[in-house]
Each structure stands twice: as C-alpha cells, then as structure tokens.
Amino acid sequence: MSNLSANILPPDGKVGVLLPGLGAVATTFIAGVIAVRKGIAQPFGSLTQMGTIRLGKRTEHRFPKIKDFVPLAELSQLVFGGWDIFEENAYEAAKHAGVLDAQLLEELRPELEAISPMKAVFDQRYVRRLHGTHVKHASTHYDLMEMLREDIRSFKAVNHLDRMVMVWTASTEAYQEISEPHQSLEAFVAGMKSNDPRIAPSMVYAYASIAEGVPFANGAPNLAVDIPALVEFAKEKHVPIAGKDFKTGQTLLKTVLAPMLKARMLGLEGWFSSNILGNRDGEVLDDPDSFRTKEESKLSVLEYILQPDLYPMLYGKYYHKVRINYYPPRGDNKESWDNIDIFGWLGYPMQIKVNFLCRDSILAAPIVLDLALFMDLAQRSGMYGIQEWLSFYFKSPMHAAEVYPEHDLFIQLMKLKNRLRHLMGEELITHLGLEYYE
C-alpha cells in the first residue's frame, strides 16, 4: 500500500480552536485541556489522547497510541477563542454552567479569565429561549459574515497562529428544511445579501470559516454546513467539513444496542426514550421548534441501523418515541430512560430497560478535542469536503448524497481507524483472519 504520510504537512506551530458558543460544552472542553496540560487531570474519553490502534496482524502485537501513530498537534499547541451572546469570560461561563468543581476552576482561573468571547452573530428567531446581549449588528447576513471573517483573521494575527479549526458548540437552532437559498453557492450568497430569513447564524459562521480556509465541524443537530451550497463551497476552497450533533448520552447507547439487536436478529416492537436535563441546552430544547431539530436527529438513528425495509418482519412496525424535558434542578447532569420492547425465538417478548445518569458536557468535551485535532490532520493531509470517517462522533453524520449514513458505533470506529491506517500506509484491518488457520 502506498504511504500517504509523506504528503501530510507536519503539525508545527500554534493551532487556534474557534468555538461559536462559549457555554457549558466549550468551557468544559477548554478547562479540561488546560487541566491536562498542567498535569492535574487525565483526558478520559478522548480517542486521540488515550486510544490505541492495531497495526498489522494480531501476531505482530503492534498497538501504538493513536497520537503516536499519526502526526497530531499537541495539546500545548492549542489556543482557544470564540463567540458568545453573553459577555462572560470562560471562567465566569464555566462557573455559571456548573459542570466542573469550583476548586478545579479556581486552579485554572487565570487561564480561563484570559479568554473572553467576541460578539456573536445571533437571530432570536432561531433560539427563542435565549436573549443575547453581546451580539453583532449589521444590515445583512453578508455584512455579519464579513465581520466574522475579520474576527477570524484578527484572532489568527494577534495569537500568531499557524492554523485554525472551528467547532460549533452553540445552542440548537430552530428546525428548518433545505430550501432555495441553501441549494447552491450562488443562491446562498444572494440570500446573505438579501437578508433571507432562511439563512441561520450557524450557516453564516460556517461560510465565514470556509471562506477563511478554516475546517468547520457542527456539534448541534440544526442545518449548518450540511447544505448543498456549503458542501459545494468547502470543495471549492479545499476545506474539511464535518457534522452533525455530538453523539453523547442516550443516542450513544442506541448506536451500541441497536446493532446488537440486528446482529442477533432480535425483533423490535417499540423504543421509548425519555430525558431530563437542566442546562442551557435543556432550556433551548424546551422550545418546540428547537426540540424538533433535536428529535429529527435522535429518531433517524434506529431507522438507518435496523433497516426495516430489509427486515420488515423484525423492524417494519416498531414504535419509536423521544421525549426531552427541561428540569432545572438537574443542571448539566442529564438522565435518560429507555424502555425497549423486543421479541426473540418464536416471537416471545422480552424487555430491556436502561437508566443512564450522565454528564452531558463531560461526554461532549473530549469529542470537541478529537474533532479539532482530526480536522486539523485532515487539512494537513489534503482532505477536504465531507469527512465521513469522523461519523463516530455524530448522531447525524454527514455523508455523500448517493449513500446512506453509517450509525453503528463500531463500524464507525473501524472506518475511522482504517482511515488513519490508510493515511500512514499501513494495511487495512478487515478481521477476516484466514491467514491464522491456513
């Protein structure tokens, strides 16, 4: 196999990580990286920092850490910045979010206080439950986009950065479907200039990021970079893009349990999912339009994994319901319940019940880190457009128009690791294993 690693640019210099939305997820990510750099915490949950990758045959016993196998940027090279609709610096925002212990935040206070958000692009129509005060004002979306581009250029210059990536960590925007201004780059630019209301703030950020040659990943379920116009733009500018909706909590479990059902040919009668959470995300999702965006993302997982068209007797008539309830006392500590009615041999019924008490931002923070490092690797490797190999991190992974998305967590992980093997000229792992028995 040809070794593509010779074409990968080295991970030298400083890397800016730009975050639209300096809320619970972003500040937990930033504080965590700083804590790891200071040697007072470990990067649990991060594949790039703790994961290994098998190389060659099992008999070779080669299992290097991923960060030692592919040329990733070091945590010491990362510089953090972003935008928010509130003026709080990263320390104040992290304290307000209530995810991390006060003692840890005090140890990181000087570094966090040094990170203040730039004024955000915000449209009340897309996030009705929040009322931003730290926002940009301009006559058109296009003018706002140019202001973002200036922010990106200024942040790069002031911090003497060599490269940047952008990861959307802001709130879920109201539901909308792809429509006329999203269909082509020409229509999108015209829509920005005419202030078309169908162009959401996340799309403005995505355009600005791509225009500046900065890889963009969308961590929320709303339409953003996953519209034809911006996919086209990313290809034109040779910029990697990825999304959408960080795979944490309940959906993470679904992408483990559903493949098990299908692998063993166990039928599904119904899957009822309920959640409570009390952070800002929960408050935003209390709005029906924002909830619909999240619901579409969470509902799609089972259909693609179980493939009811191929297995109508097993999955042709299952009932799937998702509920998310805003419950302020719980804060960032989300709790989910799943009642799963299945059937097996001769149609006899069984049940699976799952109660997951998780911490939303604790699960999301290492995803932000991995995406930042892998998107930077993708750009240095000459990859651009949709990065389907990063589906592992998303509930609704972006994919080529002619194929369906892959949701099975373990197939996604195999795809990711094989992409890394391919980059470095190593043999792809198929798990066929015939050579051990010949």
C-alpha positions in Angstrom: 0.0 0.0 0.0 1.3 3.5 -0.9 2.4 5.6 2.1 0.4 8.8 2.0 2.1 10.1 5.2 4.9 11.7 3.1 2.2 14.2 1.9 1.0 15.1 5.3 2.2 18.5 6.4 3.9 18.5 9.9 1.8 19.7 12.9 4.1 22.5 13.6 3.2 25.8 15.2 0.1 27.0 17.1 -3.5 25.9 16.3 -6.4 28.1 17.1 -9.6 26.4 18.2 -12.6 28.7 17.5 -15.8 27.9 19.2 -19.1 29.7 18.4 -20.8 29.4 21.8 -18.7 29.6 24.9 -21.2 27.7 27.1 -21.1 24.5 29.1 -19.6 22.3 26.4 -17.0 24.8 25.2 -15.8 25.8 28.7 -15.7 22.2 29.9 -13.5 21.4 26.9 -11.2 24.4 27.3 -10.8 23.9 31.1 -10.2 20.2 30.6 -7.4 20.7 28.1 -5.8 23.3 30.3 -6.0 20.9 33.3 -4.4 18.1 31.3 -1.7 20.4 30.2 -1.0 21.4 33.8 -0.8 17.7 34.8 -3.8 17.9 37.2 -6.2 15.7 35.2 -6.4 13.0 32.6 -8.1 13.2 29.1 -10.5 10.3 29.7 -13.0 9.9 26.9 -10.6 11.2 24.2 -9.7 8.8 21.5 -6.8 11.0 20.2 -5.2 11.1 23.6 -5.9 7.6 25.1 -6.9 5.4 22.2 -4.6 2.8 20.6 -4.7 1.4 17.1 -3.8 -2.1 15.9 -1.3 -2.3 13.1 -0.7 -5.4 11.0 -1.6 -9.0 12.1 -2.6 -9.8 15.6 0.6 -11.9 16.0 2.7 -8.7 15.5 1.4 -7.2 18.7 1.7 -3.6 17.4 -0.7 -1.3 19.3 0.6 2.2 19.4 -1.4 5.1 20.8 -3.2 7.0 18.0 -1.4 10.2 18.9 2.0 8.4 18.5 0.9 6.9 15.2 -0.5 9.9 13.2 1.0 13.4 13.3 -1.5 15.2 15.5 -1.0 18.6 17.1 0.0 18.5 20.8 -2.4 20.0 23.4 0.3 22.6 24.2 -0.2 24.0 20.7 -3.9 24.8 21.1 -5.1 28.4 21.5 -8.8 28.9 22.4 -11.2 31.6 21.2 -14.8 32.0 20.3 -18.0 34.0 20.3 -21.0 34.1 22.6 -24.2 36.1 23.0 -23.2 36.7 26.7 -20.2 38.7 27.7 -18.9 36.3 30.4 -15.3 35.2 30.1 -14.5 31.5 30.1 -14.1 31.3 33.8 -17.4 33.1 34.5 -19.2 31.0 31.9 -17.8 27.7 33.3 -18.8 28.8 36.8 -22.3 29.6 35.6 -22.6 26.3 33.7 -21.9 24.4 36.9 -20.3 21.4 35.3 -16.8 21.5 36.9 -15.9 21.7 40.6 -15.2 25.1 42.0 -11.8 24.0 43.3 -10.7 22.9 39.8 -12.0 26.1 38.2 -10.0 28.2 40.8 -6.8 26.3 39.8 -7.5 27.2 36.2 -8.9 30.7 36.8 -6.1 32.9 35.3 -6.1 31.0 32.0 -9.9 30.9 31.8 -10.3 34.6 32.6 -8.0 35.4 29.8 -10.5 34.0 27.3 -13.2 36.5 26.5 -15.8 35.9 23.8 -16.1 38.0 20.7 -19.6 39.4 19.9 -21.8 36.7 18.4 -24.0 36.6 15.3 -27.4 35.9 16.8 -31.0 35.7 15.5 -33.7 35.4 18.1 -35.9 33.5 15.6 -33.6 30.5 15.7 -33.1 30.3 19.5 -36.2 31.8 21.1 -35.5 30.9 24.7 -32.2 32.9 24.9 -31.9 36.6 24.9 -28.4 37.6 23.8 -26.9 41.0 24.8 -23.3 40.5 23.4 -24.2 40.4 19.7 -23.1 41.9 16.4 -25.4 44.3 14.5 -25.4 44.8 10.7 -27.9 45.4 7.9 -27.4 42.0 6.2 -26.2 38.4 6.9 -23.4 39.1 4.4 -22.2 42.0 6.5 -22.3 39.9 9.6 -20.3 37.2 7.7 -17.6 39.7 6.8 -17.4 40.7 10.4 -16.8 37.1 11.4 -14.1 36.8 8.8 -12.4 39.8 10.2 -12.7 38.3 13.7 -11.0 35.1 12.4 -8.2 37.0 10.7 -7.6 39.2 13.8 -7.6 36.2 16.2 -5.0 34.5 14.0 -2.8 37.5 13.8 -3.0 38.5 17.5 -2.2 35.0 18.7 0.4 34.3 16.0 -1.4 31.1 14.8 -0.3 28.8 12.0 -3.7 27.1 11.5 -7.2 27.1 12.9 -10.3 24.9 13.2 -13.9 25.9 14.1 -16.3 23.7 16.1 -19.9 24.8 16.6 -20.7 24.4 20.3 -23.6 26.8 20.5 -27.3 26.0 21.1 -29.5 24.0 18.8 -31.3 26.3 16.3 -34.9 26.0 15.3 -35.9 23.3 12.8 -35.9 24.1 9.1 -35.5 22.0 5.9 -33.2 22.7 3.0 -34.8 25.3 0.8 -34.0 27.5 -2.2 -31.2 29.7 -0.7 -29.4 26.5 0.5 -29.3 24.8 -2.8 -26.3 26.5 -4.5 -23.4 28.7 -3.5 -24.7 31.5 -5.8 -28.2 31.3 -4.2 -26.7 31.3 -0.7 -24.5 34.4 -1.2 -27.5 36.1 -2.8 -29.6 35.1 0.3 -27.0 36.5 2.7 -27.0 39.8 0.8 -30.8 40.0 0.7 -31.1 39.0 4.4 -33.1 35.9 3.6 -34.5 34.6 7.0 -33.9 31.0 6.0 -30.1 31.6 6.5 -29.4 30.8 10.1 -26.5 32.1 12.2 -24.7 28.7 12.2 -24.7 28.9 8.4 -23.1 32.3 8.5 -20.4 31.0 10.8 -19.8 28.0 8.5 -19.5 30.2 5.4 -17.1 32.6 7.1 -15.0 29.6 8.4 -14.8 28.0 4.9 -14.0 31.4 3.3 -11.0 31.8 5.6 -9.8 28.2 4.9 -10.7 27.0 8.4 -12.2 23.5 8.8 -15.7 23.5 10.3 -17.5 20.9 12.4 -21.1 21.2 13.6 -21.8 19.8 17.1 -25.5 20.7 17.0 -28.4 19.0 15.1 -29.5 22.0 13.1 -28.8 22.6 9.5 -25.5 24.4 9.2 -22.6 23.2 7.0 -24.7 20.3 5.7 -26.5 22.1 2.9 -25.6 21.8 -0.8 -24.3 25.4 -1.0 -21.7 25.0 1.7 -20.7 21.5 0.7 -20.0 22.9 -2.7 -18.1 25.8 -1.1 -16.0 23.5 1.0 -15.0 21.5 -2.1 -14.2 24.7 -4.0 -12.0 26.1 -1.1 -10.5 22.6 -0.3 -11.7 22.8 3.3 -12.7 19.8 5.5 -16.2 19.9 7.0 -18.0 17.5 9.3 -21.2 17.1 11.4 -23.6 16.9 12.9 -24.8 16.7 16.5 -22.3 15.3 19.0 -23.0 11.7 19.8 -23.4 11.7 23.6 -25.7 10.1 26.2 -28.8 8.3 25.0 -28.1 8.2 21.3 -24.6 6.9 22.0 -26.2 3.9 23.8 -28.7 3.4 20.9 -25.8 3.1 18.4 -24.5 0.3 20.6 -27.7 -1.6 21.5 -29.5 -1.4 18.1 -26.6 -3.1 16.2 -26.7 -5.8 18.9 -30.4 -6.4 18.1 -29.9 -6.6 14.4 -26.8 -8.8 14.7 -28.7 -11.4 16.6 -31.9 -10.9 14.5 -34.0 -9.9 17.5 -37.2 -8.0 16.7 -38.2 -4.6 18.0 -41.8 -3.7 19.0 -41.0 -0.3 20.4 -38.4 2.0 21.9 -39.5 4.8 24.2 -36.8 7.3 25.2 -37.2 10.0 27.8 -34.6 12.6 29.1 -34.4 15.3 31.7 -31.7 18.0 31.7 -31.4 21.4 33.2 -28.6 23.2 31.4 -28.9 25.9 28.8 -29.3 23.2 26.2 -32.3 21.9 28.0 -33.8 25.4 28.2 -33.3 25.9 24.5 -34.8 22.5 23.7 -37.9 23.4 25.7 -38.9 25.4 22.6 -40.9 23.2 20.3 -39.0 24.2 17.1 -35.6 23.6 18.6 -36.8 20.3 20.1 -38.0 19.2 16.6 -34.4 19.8 15.3 -33.0 17.5 18.0 -35.9 15.0 17.7 -35.2 14.5 13.9 -31.5 13.8 14.7 -32.3 11.3 17.5 -35.1 9.5 15.6 -33.1 8.8 12.5 -30.5 6.6 14.2 -32.7 3.4 14.6 -34.1 3.5 11.1 -30.7 3.5 9.4 -29.2 0.9 11.8 -32.1 -1.5 11.7 -33.0 -1.1 8.0 -36.7 -2.0 8.3 -37.0 -2.2 4.5 -34.6 -5.2 4.6 -36.1 -6.8 7.7 -39.8 -6.0 7.7 -40.8 -8.9 10.0 -38.3 -7.7 12.6 -38.4 -3.9 12.3 -41.2 -3.0 9.9 -43.7 -1.8 12.6 -41.7 -0.7 15.6 -42.8 2.4 17.6 -40.1 5.0 18.4 -40.7 8.0 20.6 -38.2 10.5 22.1 -39.0 13.0 24.9 -36.7 15.7 26.3 -37.9 17.6 29.3 -36.3 20.7 30.8 -35.8 20.2 34.5 -33.6 23.0 36.0 -32.6 21.2 39.3 -30.6 18.6 37.3 -28.3 21.1 35.7 -25.8 19.5 33.2 -26.3 16.1 34.8 -28.7 14.6 32.2 -30.7 11.5 33.0 -32.3 9.3 30.3 -34.6 6.3 30.5 -35.1 3.8 27.7 -37.8 1.2 27.6 -37.2 -1.3 24.8 -39.7 -4.0 23.8 -38.1 -6.7 21.8 -39.0 -10.2 20.7 -37.0 -13.4 20.0 -37.3 -17.0 19.1 -40.9 -17.9 18.1 -42.0 -14.3 18.8 -41.7 -14.4 22.6 -41.5 -10.9 24.1 -38.6 -9.5 26.2 -37.7 -6.1 27.6 -34.5 -4.0 28.0 -34.6 -1.1 30.4 -31.7 1.4 30.5 -31.3 4.3 33.0 -28.3 6.4 32.1 -27.2 9.2 34.5 -24.7 11.0 32.5 -23.0 14.4 32.4 -23.7 16.0 29.0 -20.7 18.3 28.7 -18.3 15.7 30.2 -19.2 13.4 27.4 -19.1 16.2 24.7 -15.8 17.9 25.7 -13.4 15.1 24.5 -15.4 15.0 21.2 -14.6 18.6 20.7 -10.9 17.9 21.3 -10.8 14.9 19.0 -12.6 16.8 16.2 -10.3 19.8 16.5 -7.2 17.6 16.2 -8.6 15.3 13.5 -10.0 18.1 11.4 -6.5 19.8 11.6 -5.0 16.5 10.5 -7.4 16.2 7.6 -6.5 19.6 6.3 -2.8 19.0 6.6 -3.3 15.7 4.7 -5.0 17.4 1.8 -8.5 16.0 2.6 -11.4 18.4 2.0 -15.2 18.3 1.8 -17.3 15.9 3.9 -15.2 13.9 6.4 -17.4 10.8 6.7 -14.6 9.0 8.6 -15.5 11.2 11.6 -19.1 9.8 11.7 -18.0 8.2 15.0 -18.6 11.5 16.8 -22.0 12.4 15.4 -25.7 11.5 15.8 -26.5 12.5 12.2 -23.2 12.1 10.3 -22.8 13.9 7.0 -22.3 11.6 4.0 -22.2 11.6 0.2 -25.6 12.1 -1.4 -25.7 8.7 -3.0 -25.1 6.6 0.2 -26.9 6.3 3.5 -25.2 7.3 6.7 -23.5 4.7 8.9 -24.6 4.9 12.5 -23.3 1.7 14.0 -20.7 2.9 16.6 -18.3 0.0 15.9 -18.4 0.2 12.2 -17.8 4.0 12.5 -14.8 3.3 14.7 -13.4 0.8 12.2 -13.9 3.3 9.4 -12.0 6.0 11.4 -9.1 3.7 12.3 -8.8 2.4 8.8 -8.7 5.9 7.5 -5.7 6.5 9.8 -4.1 3.3 8.7 -4.6 4.3 5.0 -3.1 7.7 5.7 0.0 6.2 7.2 0.5 3.4 4.6 -0.5 0.6 6.9 -2.5 -2.5 5.9 -6.3 -2.0 6.4 -7.9 -4.3 9.0 -10.7 -6.5 7.7 -10.9 -9.0 10.6 -11.0 -11.9 8.0 -8.2 -13.7 9.8 -7.8 -16.6 7.3 -4.0 -16.4 7.5 -4.0 -17.7 11.1 -5.7 -21.0 10.0 -4.1 -21.9 6.7 
